[in-house]
Amino acid sequence: QPDAIIASDDCVLRWLRRLKKQVPRDVGFVHIESTIAHPHCASVRQNAYHSGAAAVDLVDEQLRHGERGIPVLPKAVLIASEWVDGPTVRQVASR
């Protein structure tokens, strides 16, 4: 049995309730994208705004350097996600 389920749809919570599972006692649930629509779930804030801004910066750099087409060595930018605590996961005791 898993400790937690990570999903992109909170219908998983309804399925767990139908299976008589207690969240978070029996199994935790984490929504993969933190939004205003899911304030009742632990989730991950993907920082989509910042990812989009970084993509625009990459395209701007290519344009300023006269680059066209698919780059020979494509660049990747990582924008860190953030954990958003919520009542659907158990708290871990500090060490």
CNS distance restraints for C-alpha pairs under 8 A (distance, minus, plus):
assign (resid   2 and name CA) (resid  27 and name CA) 6.71 0.50 0.50
assign (resid   3 and name CA) (resid  26 and name CA) 7.63 0.50 0.50
assign (resid   3 and name CA) (resid  27 and name CA) 5.22 0.50 0.50
assign (resid   3 and name CA) (resid  28 and name CA) 6.09 0.50 0.50
assign (resid   4 and name CA) (resid  27 and name CA) 5.11 0.50 0.50
assign (resid   4 and name CA) (resid  28 and name CA) 4.05 0.50 0.50
assign (resid   4 and name CA) (resid  29 and name CA) 5.37 0.50 0.50
assign (resid   4 and name CA) (resid  30 and name CA) 7.28 0.50 0.50
assign (resid   4 and name CA) (resid  89 and name CA) 7.56 0.50 0.50
assign (resid   5 and name CA) (resid  27 and name CA) 7.27 0.50 0.50
assign (resid   5 and name CA) (resid  28 and name CA) 6.14 0.50 0.50
assign (resid   5 and name CA) (resid  29 and name CA) 4.91 0.50 0.50
assign (resid   5 and name CA) (resid  30 and name CA) 6.25 0.50 0.50
assign (resid   6 and name CA) (resid  29 and name CA) 5.96 0.50 0.50
assign (resid   6 and name CA) (resid  30 and name CA) 4.76 0.50 0.50
assign (resid   6 and name CA) (resid  31 and name CA) 5.93 0.50 0.50
assign (resid   6 and name CA) (resid  32 and name CA) 6.28 0.50 0.50
assign (resid   7 and name CA) (resid  12 and name CA) 7.34 0.50 0.50
assign (resid   7 and name CA) (resid  29 and name CA) 7.75 0.50 0.50
assign (resid   7 and name CA) (resid  30 and name CA) 6.51 0.50 0.50
assign (resid   7 and name CA) (resid  31 and name CA) 5.35 0.50 0.50
assign (resid   7 and name CA) (resid  32 and name CA) 5.65 0.50 0.50
assign (resid   8 and name CA) (resid  31 and name CA) 5.60 0.50 0.50
assign (resid   8 and name CA) (resid  32 and name CA) 5.15 0.50 0.50
assign (resid   8 and name CA) (resid  33 and name CA) 6.71 0.50 0.50
assign (resid   9 and name CA) (resid  31 and name CA) 6.87 0.50 0.50
assign (resid  10 and name CA) (resid  14 and name CA) 7.39 0.50 0.50
assign (resid  10 and name CA) (resid  31 and name CA) 6.75 0.50 0.50
assign (resid  10 and name CA) (resid  38 and name CA) 7.98 0.50 0.50
assign (resid  11 and name CA) (resid  15 and name CA) 6.41 0.50 0.50
assign (resid  12 and name CA) (resid  16 and name CA) 6.15 0.50 0.50
assign (resid  13 and name CA) (resid  17 and name CA) 6.25 0.50 0.50
assign (resid  13 and name CA) (resid  23 and name CA) 7.94 0.50 0.50
assign (resid  13 and name CA) (resid  29 and name CA) 7.35 0.50 0.50
assign (resid  14 and name CA) (resid  18 and name CA) 6.23 0.50 0.50
assign (resid  15 and name CA) (resid  19 and name CA) 6.29 0.50 0.50
assign (resid  16 and name CA) (resid  20 and name CA) 6.38 0.50 0.50
assign (resid  16 and name CA) (resid  21 and name CA) 5.25 0.50 0.50
assign (resid  16 and name CA) (resid  22 and name CA) 7.55 0.50 0.50
assign (resid  16 and name CA) (resid  23 and name CA) 7.79 0.50 0.50
assign (resid  17 and name CA) (resid  21 and name CA) 5.44 0.50 0.50
assign (resid  17 and name CA) (resid  22 and name CA) 6.92 0.50 0.50
assign (resid  21 and name CA) (resid  26 and name CA) 5.87 0.50 0.50
assign (resid  21 and name CA) (resid  27 and name CA) 7.14 0.50 0.50
assign (resid  22 and name CA) (resid  26 and name CA) 5.13 0.50 0.50
assign (resid  22 and name CA) (resid  27 and name CA) 6.83 0.50 0.50
assign (resid  23 and name CA) (resid  27 and name CA) 5.51 0.50 0.50
assign (resid  23 and name CA) (resid  28 and name CA) 5.62 0.50 0.50
assign (resid  23 and name CA) (resid  29 and name CA) 7.11 0.50 0.50
assign (resid  23 and name CA) (resid  88 and name CA) 5.77 0.50 0.50
assign (resid  23 and name CA) (resid  89 and name CA) 7.28 0.50 0.50
assign (resid  24 and name CA) (resid  28 and name CA) 4.38 0.50 0.50
assign (resid  24 and name CA) (resid  29 and name CA) 7.01 0.50 0.50
assign (resid  24 and name CA) (resid  87 and name CA) 7.32 0.50 0.50
assign (resid  24 and name CA) (resid  88 and name CA) 5.02 0.50 0.50
assign (resid  24 and name CA) (resid  89 and name CA) 4.98 0.50 0.50
assign (resid  24 and name CA) (resid  90 and name CA) 5.67 0.50 0.50
assign (resid  25 and name CA) (resid  90 and name CA) 6.96 0.50 0.50
assign (resid  27 and name CA) (resid  89 and name CA) 7.75 0.50 0.50
assign (resid  28 and name CA) (resid  88 and name CA) 5.52 0.50 0.50
assign (resid  28 and name CA) (resid  89 and name CA) 4.53 0.50 0.50
assign (resid  28 and name CA) (resid  90 and name CA) 6.72 0.50 0.50
assign (resid  29 and name CA) (resid  41 and name CA) 7.20 0.50 0.50
assign (resid  29 and name CA) (resid  42 and name CA) 6.92 0.50 0.50
assign (resid  29 and name CA) (resid  88 and name CA) 5.30 0.50 0.50
assign (resid  29 and name CA) (resid  89 and name CA) 6.04 0.50 0.50
assign (resid  30 and name CA) (resid  41 and name CA) 6.34 0.50 0.50
assign (resid  30 and name CA) (resid  42 and name CA) 4.98 0.50 0.50
assign (resid  30 and name CA) (resid  43 and name CA) 5.00 0.50 0.50
assign (resid  30 and name CA) (resid  44 and name CA) 7.63 0.50 0.50
assign (resid  30 and name CA) (resid  88 and name CA) 6.93 0.50 0.50
assign (resid  30 and name CA) (resid  89 and name CA) 7.28 0.50 0.50
assign (resid  31 and name CA) (resid  38 and name CA) 7.74 0.50 0.50
assign (resid  31 and name CA) (resid  41 and name CA) 6.38 0.50 0.50
assign (resid  31 and name CA) (resid  42 and name CA) 6.28 0.50 0.50
assign (resid  31 and name CA) (resid  43 and name CA) 4.53 0.50 0.50
assign (resid  31 and name CA) (resid  44 and name CA) 6.74 0.50 0.50
assign (resid  32 and name CA) (resid  43 and name CA) 5.66 0.50 0.50
assign (resid  32 and name CA) (resid  44 and name CA) 5.38 0.50 0.50
assign (resid  32 and name CA) (resid  45 and name CA) 7.81 0.50 0.50
assign (resid  33 and name CA) (resid  43 and name CA) 6.02 0.50 0.50
assign (resid  33 and name CA) (resid  44 and name CA) 5.28 0.50 0.50
assign (resid  33 and name CA) (resid  45 and name CA) 5.72 0.50 0.50
assign (resid  33 and name CA) (resid  46 and name CA) 6.24 0.50 0.50
assign (resid  34 and name CA) (resid  38 and name CA) 6.56 0.50 0.50
assign (resid  34 and name CA) (resid  39 and name CA) 7.77 0.50 0.50
assign (resid  34 and name CA) (resid  43 and name CA) 5.14 0.50 0.50
assign (resid  34 and name CA) (resid  44 and name CA) 5.27 0.50 0.50
assign (resid  34 and name CA) (resid  45 and name CA) 4.67 0.50 0.50
assign (resid  34 and name CA) (resid  46 and name CA) 7.14 0.50 0.50
assign (resid  34 and name CA) (resid  84 and name CA) 7.23 0.50 0.50
assign (resid  35 and name CA) (resid  39 and name CA) 7.01 0.50 0.50
assign (resid  35 and name CA) (resid  45 and name CA) 7.64 0.50 0.50
assign (resid  39 and name CA) (resid  86 and name CA) 7.69 0.50 0.50
assign (resid  40 and name CA) (resid  86 and name CA) 6.45 0.50 0.50
assign (resid  40 and name CA) (resid  87 and name CA) 6.68 0.50 0.50
assign (resid  40 and name CA) (resid  88 and name CA) 7.49 0.50 0.50
assign (resid  41 and name CA) (resid  85 and name CA) 7.69 0.50 0.50
assign (resid  41 and name CA) (resid  86 and name CA) 5.04 0.50 0.50
assign (resid  41 and name CA) (resid  87 and name CA) 6.13 0.50 0.50
assign (resid  41 and name CA) (resid  88 and name CA) 5.41 0.50 0.50
assign (resid  42 and name CA) (resid  83 and name CA) 7.85 0.50 0.50
assign (resid  42 and name CA) (resid  84 and name CA) 5.64 0.50 0.50
assign (resid  42 and name CA) (resid  85 and name CA) 4.77 0.50 0.50
assign (resid  42 and name CA) (resid  86 and name CA) 3.82 0.50 0.50
assign (resid  42 and name CA) (resid  87 and name CA) 6.37 0.50 0.50
assign (resid  42 and name CA) (resid  88 and name CA) 5.67 0.50 0.50
assign (resid  42 and name CA) (resid  89 and name CA) 6.48 0.50 0.50
assign (resid  43 and name CA) (resid  83 and name CA) 6.26 0.50 0.50
assign (resid  43 and name CA) (resid  84 and name CA) 5.07 0.50 0.50
assign (resid  43 and name CA) (resid  85 and name CA) 6.66 0.50 0.50
assign (resid  43 and name CA) (resid  86 and name CA) 7.21 0.50 0.50
assign (resid  44 and name CA) (resid  81 and name CA) 6.47 0.50 0.50
assign (resid  44 and name CA) (resid  82 and name CA) 5.63 0.50 0.50
assign (resid  44 and name CA) (resid  83 and name CA) 4.80 0.50 0.50
assign (resid  44 and name CA) (resid  84 and name CA) 5.66 0.50 0.50
assign (resid  45 and name CA) (resid  81 and name CA) 5.48 0.50 0.50
assign (resid  45 and name CA) (resid  82 and name CA) 5.00 0.50 0.50
assign (resid  45 and name CA) (resid  83 and name CA) 6.31 0.50 0.50
assign (resid  45 and name CA) (resid  84 and name CA) 6.67 0.50 0.50
assign (resid  46 and name CA) (resid  80 and name CA) 7.39 0.50 0.50
assign (resid  46 and name CA) (resid  81 and name CA) 4.74 0.50 0.50
assign (resid  46 and name CA) (resid  82 and name CA) 6.79 0.50 0.50
assign (resid  47 and name CA) (resid  51 and name CA) 6.41 0.50 0.50
assign (resid  47 and name CA) (resid  79 and name CA) 7.18 0.50 0.50
assign (resid  47 and name CA) (resid  80 and name CA) 7.51 0.50 0.50
assign (resid  47 and name CA) (resid  81 and name CA) 6.20 0.50 0.50
assign (resid  47 and name CA) (resid  82 and name CA) 7.88 0.50 0.50
assign (resid  48 and name CA) (resid  52 and name CA) 6.09 0.50 0.50
assign (resid  49 and name CA) (resid  53 and name CA) 6.26 0.50 0.50
assign (resid  50 and name CA) (resid  54 and name CA) 6.14 0.50 0.50
assign (resid  50 and name CA) (resid  79 and name CA) 7.02 0.50 0.50
assign (resid  51 and name CA) (resid  55 and name CA) 6.30 0.50 0.50
assign (resid  51 and name CA) (resid  78 and name CA) 7.84 0.50 0.50
assign (resid  51 and name CA) (resid  79 and name CA) 6.05 0.50 0.50
assign (resid  52 and name CA) (resid  56 and name CA) 6.33 0.50 0.50
assign (resid  53 and name CA) (resid  57 and name CA) 6.27 0.50 0.50
assign (resid  54 and name CA) (resid  58 and name CA) 6.32 0.50 0.50
assign (resid  54 and name CA) (resid  77 and name CA) 7.09 0.50 0.50
assign (resid  55 and name CA) (resid  59 and name CA) 6.39 0.50 0.50
assign (resid  55 and name CA) (resid  77 and name CA) 7.99 0.50 0.50
assign (resid  56 and name CA) (resid  60 and name CA) 6.05 0.50 0.50
assign (resid  57 and name CA) (resid  61 and name CA) 6.14 0.50 0.50
assign (resid  58 and name CA) (resid  62 and name CA) 6.34 0.50 0.50
assign (resid  59 and name CA) (resid  63 and name CA) 6.22 0.50 0.50
assign (resid  60 and name CA) (resid  64 and name CA) 6.16 0.50 0.50
assign (resid  61 and name CA) (resid  65 and name CA) 6.25 0.50 0.50
assign (resid  62 and name CA) (resid  66 and name CA) 6.19 0.50 0.50
assign (resid  62 and name CA) (resid  67 and name CA) 5.01 0.50 0.50
assign (resid  62 and name CA) (resid  68 and name CA) 7.28 0.50 0.50
assign (resid  63 and name CA) (resid  67 and name CA) 5.89 0.50 0.50
assign (resid  63 and name CA) (resid  68 and name CA) 7.57 0.50 0.50
assign (resid  67 and name CA) (resid  71 and name CA) 7.80 0.50 0.50
assign (resid  70 and name CA) (resid  74 and name CA) 7.54 0.50 0.50
assign (resid  85 and name CA) (resid  89 and name CA) 7.85 0.50 0.50
